[in-house]
Amino acid sequence: MKLTRAQFLKALPAAVLALAGCTAAPTAPADTDELVFDHAYPLDYATQFTADCYADGSTLLTIPDAQAKFLVRPEGAATLRTVPEGVTVLQQPLQNLYLVSTSVMDLFLALDALDCIALSGTRAEGWYLDEARQAMLDGRIAYAGKYSAPDYEQILAANCGLAIENTMIYHTPEVKEQLERFGIPVLVERSSYESGPLARMEWIKFYGILLGREELAQQVFDRQAERIAPLLDQQSTGKSCAFFSISANNLANVRKGGDYVARMIEMAGADYVFADLADNGNSLSTMNLPLEDFYAGARDADFLIYNSTIEGVVSTTDELVAKCSLLADFKAVQNGHVWCVAQSFFQQSMELADFILELHRLFTEDAPDGLQYFIHVE
């Protein structure tokens, strides 16, 4: 007889409570006198985290590729007598957070949880989200140093309950170790490694669990999913599109075919011209191509979208061609179908439905106006 996941977990001996290292399909701790597994939290798209719920209201959040497990305990819950090996306990309410991963801020805004953040790894002028920038200008959120050089004294003085980092922290592992040595849990989030926009937006459920706002998180996610649902069954427009930037060392930075940006272009009805670009031995979502290779792959693309978040905004064709003279020969340049994505793009994590809908307008309307996230390069 084949066991269900829940039956399997309940059948494990209590000795398994000491968790083993992360695997591709992590399991929850077995039942103990204190922790009784109830169910796996349902996820429709996200693959970079799992959530297992317990009878006392606790939830185990696991990020397999970060080899991290966080047991979120509800407010008022008694302190556990024993903590499973490899598990960090987070007691709600979580407050005075140090937010370094800029892509997470929009999820906190969607959950009406800005007041949970006390410290930022980005200065006010680095925020494209108005509420975040204003909170820093008002002094409600303080700058506490970037990921590689945090102000430990300030972080400790703020009684920081959690540091939320992205994978850049792995470039300075000593910083993560120091924060943890001071008793500050460090969560390395991986939402940007999801392969689709819906999966990336579903990380709002992760933070909903973390903050005790699961119902609101579900509502926000469902609302975004419903907005793009009508596009999912539509036929392709037959158009093709490249998403890129030109680096200072004369390389074209493009998204890999399995990246969520490529998936957004496809959901909006176009073919991503570099869909065949696969992983080249690293987990990065982008690749640098020689200009000759970029020319061969994107010259005949119907649309070009310039990624301003890396190399800055381009407003005119002259500015674009100045970055790479080969672009003058591109079909999209000659036909006036070049757009530049707004610099807020990667901070507006919960606006991906809007991006997809606007992309669809680019691919289906002759001269779309009133776009919020795309600037026409003329």
N, C-alpha and C positions, 0 to 999 in steps of 0.2 A: 504494500500500500504506500502510495506517495504522500509524504507529509506536507502540509502547508507550511509556509514560513513561520507562522505563529506557533503551530504545533511543534515544529522543530526547535524553536527557541525555548518553549516551555519544557521540552524534554531534556534540555541540557542540564548536566549536574551543576550544583552550586559552585563547584570548584572552578568552573570556567569563568567565574566572575572576574578573575584576573585576565584582562583582555590581552589577546595576542596582537601582533603587529597588524597594520592595515592590510586588507586584501582587496581584490577587485569587487567583491560583494560582501562588505562588512556586515556583521551581525551584532545585535544588541547584547548586552550582558545578560546572563541567565538570571532567573528569579533568585532572590535571596529573601531573607526576612524583611528587608527594607525596600527592595526594588522588585516589583512584580510586573513583568512585561505585559502590555495590553494589546498594542497594535502598532503596525508600521504606518507612519504618516504618509498619506497618498500624495505622490508627485506625478505629474503628467508628462513633464518634459525634462526637467533638470536631472543631470547625471553626476554632477560634481559634489553633491552632498546627499545624505540620507538622514532621516529622522525616525527614531523609535520612541514610542510613547509608553509611559508607565502608569500604573493604577493610581499612584499618588499625585499625578499631575506633572511629574518630571518628564523631560524629553532629552534623549541622547542625540545630539547633532554630530554627525561624522563627516569629515572631509577626507576621503580616502587618500587622494594624491598629496595632501598636506600632512598625512599621517597624524591627524588630529581628531580628538573626540572631546566634546564638551557636553557635560550633563547639566542641563538647565533646570534649576530647582525653583518651584513656585514660591512666591512670597509667603512667609510664615512657616515654611516646611522646616522640620527639625533637621539639625545637622546630621549627616550620615556618620555612623560609627566607623565605617570603612569605606574607602574610595577605591573603585576599581583601578588597577594599574593602567597607566597611560591615559587616564581620564581627568580632565580639568573640570571642576565643579564651578558653575556660575550661578550665584544666588540672585534671584529677582528681588526688587527691581534693579536693573543694571543702570548705573548712573555715572556721570563724569567720564564719559568715554573719550579716548584719544583716537580720532578718526584720521587715518593716513590715506586709505584707499578712496580716492575722490569719486570713483564710480558708485560708491555705496551711499553717498549723501542723498541722492535723489530718492532712494528707497526709504530713508529715514523721513524725508519730507512727505512722502506719500503715506507714511504711517503716522504722521503728525507727531513725530518723536524727535524733533530738533532739540528740544530741551534736555534730551539724554546726553547730548554731546557737549563736552566742556572744552575740549582741546582739538586743534586741527594741525595736520601736517602740511597744510597749504595756507599761504597768506591770503588776506582778503582779496587782493587783486588777482589771485590765481583762480578764484571761483567764478564760474559763469552762471551759477544758480543764484538768483537774486536774494533769496531768503538766507542762504548760507553766507553770502558776502555781507549782507546787512547785519546778520547776527555777529559777525566778527567786528564790523565797524562799530556796533553798539557795545562791544565788550562782553557779549553773552557767550561767545566762544573765543578762546585765546589761541594764538599761534604758539605751538610748543616744539617747533623744530621739525625739519623734514625727516623722512624715514631713516636716513643714514646718520643723522646728527640730532636726536631728540634732546630736549632740555629735561634731563632726568629729575632735577630738583623741582622744576615746575610741575611735572607730571605727578610726582609723589605728593607735593603740596596740595594738589587738586583732588587727592584721594581717588585717583583714576581706577575705575572698576574693570576696564578692558581696553586693550589697544587693538584696533582693527587695521591690519596691514594688507597690502597686496603682495604678490610674489617678488617684488623688487627687494623686499627685506632679506631675501636669500643672498643678495649681493653683499650684505653686511650682517652675517649671522650673529656676530658678537653683540649687535644691538638687541636682537630678539632675546638672546641669552641674558643680557643685562637687565632688560625689563622684567623677565621672568624671575631673575635672581632677587629683584626688588619686590616680588610678590604680585606683579601685574600680569594677568593672563594676556597672551598674544594670540589673536585669531588671524590666520592668513587666509583670506577669502579668495575664491577661485571662480567667481561668476563670469569673468571674461573668458574663461576657458570652455564655456558651454558652446556647443556648435550651432545653436539656433537662437533667434531673438526671444521666442517664447520660453525657452529653457533659461535664458539669462534673466528675463523678467521674473521667472518663478522663484528666483532667489529672494524675492520679497517675503516669501513664506518662511525662509530661513530666519530673516530678521523679525518677522512677526512672532515666531516661536521664541526667539531670543528676548524680545521685549514684552511678551505676553499679550500680543495683539494679533493673534492668529486669525480671528474672524475678519478683521479689517484687511489683513493681508490677502485673504482669499477673495474678498470683494474687489479689491483693487486689481488683482491679477485677472479675475474673471471679466472685469470691465474692459481691460486692455485686449484680452483674447477675443472677446466678442466683436471688437471694432475691426479686427483684421480677418475675422472668420469668412466674410463674404468673398475675400480675395483667394482663399485657399483652393476653391474649386474652379477658378476661372482659367481660361486658356491662356497660353503664353502670347504676349504681344508680338513675338518674333523679333524684337529688338535685342541688342546686345549692349553690355555696359562694362566699363573698367572703373575700378575704384583705386586711386593711387596718390602718391606724392613723389616729388623729385628731391632727392637728398642733396646736401651740399657737396658730396663727393661723387655726384653724377651717377646715381643709381636710382632706379624706380622701385619704390616701396609699395608692394601690393599685398592684398589679403590672400591667404591660401584658400583653396576651393572648399575646405571644410569649415571655414570660419563663419561666424554668425552674420557678418556683413554681407558675405557672398550669398548666404541664405536669404537675407532681407531683399537683395536685388532680385533673386529668383521668385520670392513670394510676391513681389510687386509686379512680376510679369515679364522680366527680361532675363536673358542668359548672361551669366557672369563669364567674361572672356577667359579668365584664368581658373575656371572650375577644375581643371585637371591638375593644378598645382597641389601636390600632396605634402605631407610632413617630410621634412628633409633631415630628420634626426633630432629635432628639438621640438619643444611644445609651444613655440611661439606661433601666433596667429598670422604673422606677416613674413614676407620674404623680400630680399633685395635682389632685383634683376638688373643685369647690364642693360643699358639703354637699347642696344640692338635687339635683345630678346623681347623687351617691352614693346618696341616698335613692331616686331613681327606679330606679337599677340594682340595688340590693341589698336593698330593703325586703322582697321576697318570697323571698329566698334561704333555703334550708333550714338552712344552717349559716353562722355567722360565725366567722372566725378572726382574732383580734387580734394584730398584729405587735408584740410587746413590745420587739423589738430597737431600735426607733426611739424610741418614746415611753414605754417602761417597762411593767411588768406591770400588768394589771388583774385583780383577784381576785374582784370582785363585780359584779353587774349595776348596782348603784348607782354604783360607780366608773365603769363604762362609760358609763352614761347621763349622768353628770356631765360627761363630755367632749363629749357631743353629745346634747341632749335628744331629737332626732329618732329616736334609736336605740330609744327605748321602744316605738315603733310597729312595729318590725321583727319579722317572723314568727319568726326564729330566737331573738330575745330573749324573746318571749312563750312559745316552746316549750322554752326552756332548752337550746338548741343553740348556745351560744356558748363558744368555747374561746380560750385565749391561748397562743401558741407560746412555748416556753422561750427565755430570753434567749441561750442558747448556740447557737441555731439557725444563725446565719451563720458561726460558727466551726467547727461540726461538719460539715465539707465531705464527709467520707467516711461520714457517717451518713444520707445522703439516702434510702437504701433503708429504713432504720428509720422515717424520717418518713413515707414513702409507705405503708408497712405500717400505721402507726398511723392515718394519715388514712383508710385503707380501713376500719379498725375503727370510726372515728368515723361513717363513712357507712353502715355495715352493722349495727352493734350498738346496742341500745337504750341501754345504760348501760355503756360500756367503762370498765374500771378498770385500774390498773397501768400507765397510760401514762407514758412517760418524758419525752416532748417536748411534751406538750400539757397545759395546766391548765384544768380546767373553771371557767368563770365562772358563779358561782351567785348 
